[in-house]
Amino acid sequence: MQGAARMVLEGQHPAIIRNAVATPGGCTIGGLLTMEDGKIRSTMVRFLSILFLLRLGPDHSRSDQCGECLGENAEIVS
């Protein structure tokens, strides 16, 4: 992970890094495609949003706006 993070910080696009390390039809690309099919990005954004809100606590001033973004998960942080 540190190597990939360093490559991104040095300006390489994540898609180029992915293509460099994933063999077409191999396990890595198969796993990445499965995660994309499962909407991993939106799931991770919701996950991180909930963690962020839990860290802020129930009294933060933007809870009403954040709840709109979280949709069905808003009750978890209320």
C-alpha positions in Angstrom: 0.0 0.0 0.0 2.8 2.4 0.8 4.3 1.9 -2.7 1.0 2.6 -4.4 0.3 5.6 -2.2 3.8 6.9 -3.0 3.2 6.4 -6.8 -0.1 8.5 -6.5 1.7 11.2 -4.6 4.3 11.3 -7.3 1.6 12.0 -9.8 0.7 8.7 -11.3 -3.0 8.1 -12.0 -4.5 5.3 -10.0 -5.9 3.6 -13.2 -2.3 3.5 -14.6 -1.1 1.9 -11.4 -4.0 -0.6 -11.4 -3.2 -1.6 -15.0 0.5 -2.0 -14.2 -0.2 -4.5 -11.4 -3.3 -6.3 -12.5 -3.1 -9.1 -15.1 -6.0 -9.1 -17.5 -8.3 -11.9 -16.4 -6.3 -12.4 -13.2 -7.3 -12.5 -9.5 -6.6 -8.8 -8.8 -8.6 -7.4 -11.6 -11.4 -9.9 -10.9 -11.6 -8.7 -7.3 -11.5 -5.1 -8.3 -14.3 -5.6 -10.9 -16.4 -7.5 -8.3 -16.0 -4.6 -5.8 -17.0 -2.1 -8.5 -20.0 -4.2 -9.4 -21.0 -4.1 -5.7 -20.7 -0.3 -5.7 -17.7 -0.3 -3.4 -17.0 3.4 -3.9 -20.4 4.6 -2.7 -20.4 2.0 0.2 -17.0 3.3 1.3 -18.0 6.9 1.1 -21.1 6.2 3.3 -18.9 4.2 5.7 -16.4 7.0 6.0 -19.2 9.6 6.4 -20.7 7.6 9.2 -17.3 7.3 11.0 -16.7 11.0 10.6 -20.1 11.9 12.0 -19.7 9.5 14.9 -16.3 11.1 15.7 -17.9 14.6 15.7 -20.6 13.5 18.0 -24.4 14.3 18.0 -24.0 18.0 18.7 -22.2 19.1 15.6 -23.9 21.9 13.7 -24.2 20.1 10.3 -25.9 16.9 11.3 -29.1 17.9 9.4 -27.1 18.4 6.2 -25.0 15.2 6.6 -28.1 13.2 7.3 -29.4 14.0 3.9 -26.3 12.6 2.3 -26.4 9.4 4.4 -30.0 8.6 3.5 -31.1 5.4 5.3 -28.0 5.4 7.5 -28.7 8.8 9.0 -30.4 7.3 12.1 -27.1 5.6 13.0 -25.5 8.9 13.8 -28.5 10.7 15.4 
